[in-house]
Amino acid sequence: MKLDDLDLFLSVVKAGSFAIAARQRAVPTSTLSRRIQQLESDTGRKLLLRHAKELSLTKDGQLLVQQFSSLFDDIHLRLENVDKEKEDFSGLIVINAPIIPLQHQIGPIALEFAKQHPQVQLRFQLGNQNDYYMRGDIDIALRFGHQPASDWVGRKLSHNPSILCATPSYLQNKPALTHPNQLSCYDLLSPNPKQRWVFTHTEDDTFKLSPNARIQSDELECIHNAALTGLGIARLPQWYATTSLQSGELVQLLPDWQMEGSDVFMLHPQRKLLSERTQALIDFIFQQWRPLDSCKKII
């Protein structure tokens, strides 16, 4: 029994007609009929019964379909995916994201995609506002935290835990910080003035704070520099502060209190509205994505 003949037999069963299956598989009807006869000869069983206007399966034919139909469906699907990966996409894709993930995460991934598809053009936009779904000039957006309701699709890429840190010199003449309820007595540096600080202790105690920050900025680098200058206690993603913590420029505060972080979301229009090139890039980003703490950090 030849697998190609079995595949053609399954095509005839799905189409319900030799003529339709022949068009779908781009083979003459006579050739298709001869191949099915050869399959019946090889198996020693009658598989199909031809009637005036329809086909019907014998019991042996039904058994063959039950045994092999899903297997061949999976094979065809995998072959389609291989062909799709080889497809030479072309056209412009616009990506809008904050500067850090644009530099260290989604940017390098998109550039690798462009390298694999020479006809693809990329336009990178800096942005962290929540108007991406209204602008009409963005294909893919990257944002941190909860997003407003819209008809765009939001898909979580990873989670970024946050920590509190400050310079030893800033803390030198300050009382020891042992509980987040003392933070109102300190200068606070916040990357998101609207975000509440939520703490969970190792013993399940929780505390919530709406910070009255001395320094506020949408850009992490500004908050990081303010902390290094000794202007106060900064809330930073753990990965972002790692180098400064290791060098001793900053020290972590309240290590027994886990601070609520923010999820990283990739946002895009509904699938039916996406171009094939954009959908391919989205799939590629999910395959290649790495959390920021595993990316090389350059400041």
N, C-alpha and C positions, 0 to 999 in steps of 0.2 A: 504494500500500500504506500503510495507516494503522498507526502504531506501536502504538496501543491494541489493534488486532486482532491484531497479532503478539504482543503481551504476553499476550493471552487464549489464543492458540494454544499458547504455551509453558506456560501454566498447565494447560491440558488435558493436554499431554504429561506434565508432572510428576505430575499427579494420576492419570493413567491412566484417567480417566472424565470424561465431560461432566457427570454429576450431581455428582460430588465437586468438580470445578473450579467449577461454578456456585455451590455452597454456599460455597466458599472465597472466591470473588470477589463474592458477594452479587448475582448476576444470574440471571435466569430461564434455565433450560436451553435453552429455545427461542431466546432472544436470543443465548446463547453459540453455539449451533449456526449461527445465521444469520450471526454475525460471522466464524466460521471459513470459512463458505462464501464470504463476501465477500472474505476474504483469499485464498482459492484463486482466486477470479475475478480479483482484482487482480494476482496473480502469474502467472496463466495456467497453474497447475500444481496437480495433485492432491497434497495434503499428508498427509491422514489416510485410513486405510481402517477402516471400522467393521465389526466382526464381532459375533457374537451376544453375547459376554460381554467383549470386549476391543477395544482400539484398536491399530492398528499404523501405523507411519510409512512413507510411501513414501521413495524415495531422495531426492526433492526435499525432503520433510519433514525427513529426517535432516540434510540439508545446511543447512537453515534453522536447525535446533536447534544444530548445531555452530557456526554463524556468530554467533548472537545470544544463546544461553542465558546464557553467562557475563556478557555485557554487561548484560542485564536483571537478572541476579542482583545485580550491583554497583549498579545504579541503585536497586533496591528496598532494598538494605542502606543506602545513603546516605540514602534517604528515611526509613528507620526511625531512623537516627541523628539526623536533623533533628527528627523527632517526639519522640525521647527528650530532646533538649536543651530542647524546649519544655514538657516534662512538668512539672506543678506538684507537686513533691515536698512531703511534709509529714512531721512527726514529729521526734523528738529524735535528735541525733547527739552523742556524747560523745568529746571529743578530749583526749588526755593527752600532754603534752610538757614538756620543760625550758623554763624561763622565757624564754631568749633567742630560740629559734626560735618560741616561742609568741607573743612580742611582735612579731617582725620578719619572720616567714616564714609559717608555717602559719596563724597567727591572722588576719592581714589577708586571706589567700586565702579562708579559711573565711567571714569576714565578707562578702566580696564574693559568695560563693556564696549566703549567706543573703539578701543584698540581692536577688539574682535569683530567689530562691524564698521568698516571704514566709511560707509555712506551715512552713518548716523552723525548728526550735529547736536552738540550740547550747549545749553545756555544756563549758567549758574547765577542765581540771584540770592543775595543776602536778605534774610527776612525772618522775623519771629512773630509777626502780627497774625491775628486770627481771621484775616479777611481773604485768605487764599482761595476759598471756595466761591467768592464773589467776583474775583478779578478777571477771570477768563483768559489769562495769559500764562497759567501755570499748569503743568502736567503732573508733577509730583511735589508734595510739600513734606517737610520733616518738622515736627513740633514736639515739645516736651509737655507732659501733663494733660489734664482734662481739656477736651476740645468742645467748642459749641456745636449744638445740633445742626446738621446740614445734610444734604443728599450725597456728600462725599463719603467714601469708605475710609475708615480709620483702622489700621492694623498695627498691633503692638510689635515692636522690634526687640526691645530690651527694657530693663529697669536700671535706673541710676540712683543708688543710695546717696544720701546727703550726710554731711558731718558739719560740726562747728569747729572752727580753728582760729587762732590768733597768734601774734608774735609773743615770745617770752617777755620782751620789754613792755608790751602793753599790759600784760598780766602782772608785772612785777610788783606794783604797788596797789593791786586790787585784792579784795577779799577772795578767798578760795570759792570757786564755783562748784557747787555740789548738786544743785537741783535747777532745772530749767525755769522755775518760778523766780529765780534771782536775775534772770537775763534783763529784766526791765531796768536794772541798775547799771547796765553796760551799754557802750556804743555798739549798735548792731549794723551789720552790712548785709544787705539783702538783694539777691538778683531778681526777685519777683515781689514787689511790694504788696500785691494782692493775695499772695499765698500764705496761708497760716502755717506755722511751724508746729508739727505734731510729733510728740515724743512718746516712745514706749520703753519703759524700764525692763530690765531683764527679769524682774519679778512681776511683770504684767501691769504695773502702774502706768497711767497715761497722763499726759499734760499737753494742753494746746495753748498756743500763744499767737496773737496777732501783732507782729513786731512793728514798733515805731522806729524804723530804721534811720540811722544818721546818713548813710550812703545807700542809694538805690541805683541799680543799673540793670538793663536787659542783657548786658554783655558780661560774661563770667570774668573776662580778663580784667575789667575795671574793678570788680569786687575783689578779685585776687590781689591786684596791685594795692588796693586800699588796705587790705589786711597786711600785706608785706610792709606797708608804710607805717603800720602800727596805729591805724585809725579805729580799730575795734575788732569785734568778733564777727567773723564772716560765716555765712552759710554757703558751702561749696559742694559740688559733687565729689564724692570720695576719690574718684579717679583723677580729678583735676588737681586736687591738693596733694597727691601722693609724693611728687618730687619735692615739694617744699617741706613736707613732713619728714621725709627721709633726710633732708639736708639740715633739719633743725631750725629752719627759718620760721616755720609755723609749728604749733603743737595742737593736738586734738583735744577738745574739751568734752566733758560729759560722755566718756566712752561707754558707760553702762546704760546710756539712754540711746536707743536706736531712733534715728530721725527719719521721718517719712520722706522718701525720695520722690522721683518723678519717672513716669514711664515715657519711653520714646516711641512716638507713633509716626508711621508713614501714611500719608493721606493722598488720596487720588480720586478722580471721578469714578462713577460706577463702571464696572467692567464693559458693559455694552457701549459705553462712550469712549473707551480707550482705543488708541491706535495699537496695532500689533507691536510696533517698536516699543511703545511705552509699557505695554503689558510684559514684554520680554525683559525690559530693564527692571521692572518691579520684581519679577521672578528671580532675576539675577541678584538683585540687592538682598533678597531674603536668603538666597543660597550663600552669599559671601559675607553677610553682616557679622560683625564682631562687636561685643560690648566695648565701650571706650576704655575700660581699665586694661584691655588687652591690646589696645592700639598704642603706637609710639606717640608720646606726648611731646610737643614742641612748643615752648613758650619763650 
